[in-house]
Structures are given as structure tokens and as C-alpha cells.
Amino acid sequence: MSPAGYVPLSLRPAPPAARFRLVALGALLWLCACGVSGPARPGPQPSVASAAGNLSCPGSDHGLQDEQMGWGFCYPATWKYIERVQPSTAPVGADTTFDIVVDAPSPRAGADQGLFGFMIIGTYELGGATSLSQWTATNLGPGWSLSPITWGNALEADVASGPRTVRLARTPHHVVLLDLRSGQGNLDLDQAMGSRLGSWRFSY
């Protein structure tokens, strides 16, 4: 989860600089659209990945599917976010981070309007590990306890409790780590994302 190093080809992400340019271009296009359409606001749009894809999101939820990382999920339609990707050397892979804020149009604004949170989705090499317990011992070190959960179509999934609490999913080639961070009085990411674990689809 360190910010230095390289991303193996097996993860197939675009270079961070290229993804940053895409984010900047998306922001420019969004600003132009706002100038043309007036006060109407577009819904949250992923900066790099394709929206929805083969996800089946309930109600008004939006979908984000990142084919390069091999995962997708549903999230509340009132969220707006900034997505960034950076390589990781320990564990080997990439961290996708989301700065999230609740920004609903006035008629739909609720008590959580303006609240924010921070989410990390780590996509790491499975290596030779055949279980999450083996991978955790090798890559996260001692002091973690694992409790099984159901997470989309993952081969295996656990809540890992240690220095902090994260969720881990094992796919045929990767381990995906979900790290949700929001302080007291801010967006309850654990409730929002925990209740949507069933919407996740892992493709690699």
C-alpha cells in the first residue's frame, strides 16, 4: 500500500499521468457542460472507468466498473468523487483512491448533504497465495484476525481486523482491499459500502 514502485502488467492500469490527464479533461468538459446547461448538475461520472457496465444496481444507484483493475460496484447516486490511481510496492499492485462528497440536487438533499469520506480500493498481486490468511500473513504481517464475509462473486472474502479494519476479497488473480475512512460526523462509508457488497463484480 506504499505509494512508490511500479504496477505489474497483470493489473493493466493506465499510467497515473495518463489517468490524471483524463481526470483533468473530464473536469474541463464538465465545466463546459455546466456553462451551457445552466444550473442543472450531471450525476457523478467515473473519470477513467466505464459507468455501470454489466452491473445491476438497485434503485437510483450508479455503477462504476473499472475493467483495468477487474472490479465494479454500485454507489449512491448523490455521491460525487475524485478518483486517483497510484502504484504500490508493498503489497505489489495499485491503490485507487476516492475523495467522496455528498452533493445532491436541492429537492433530493438530505441530512448527509456536504458530508465527505475517503475510500481506498487496493488491487494487489495474489502471488503464490492460495488463501486470504496466507496472503495476509505474507503481505500485511502479524496482528490481523480474519472473519469470513460474502462479497459479490469473490472466491473468498474476509473482514480483516488489526491496526485498522479493512475488507479483503480474493479473485483468481488478485486480492482486493477495501479501506473506508471517514471521521466522526462525516459520511458513514462503512454503512453505505457495507450494504452494497453484494453489488460488486470481480472480473479478473
Secondary structure, DSSP 4 states (H G I P E B T S, - for coil): --S-S---GGG-PPPHHHHHHHHHHHHHHHHHHHHHHTT--PPP--SSSEESTT----TT-EEEEETTTTEEEEE-TTEEEEEEEEEEETTEEEEEEEEEEE---GGG--TTTT-EEEEEEEEEE-TT-SSHHHHHHHHT-SS-EEEE---TT-SEEEEEESSSEEEEEE-SSEEEEEEEE--TTS--HHHHHHTTGGG-EE--
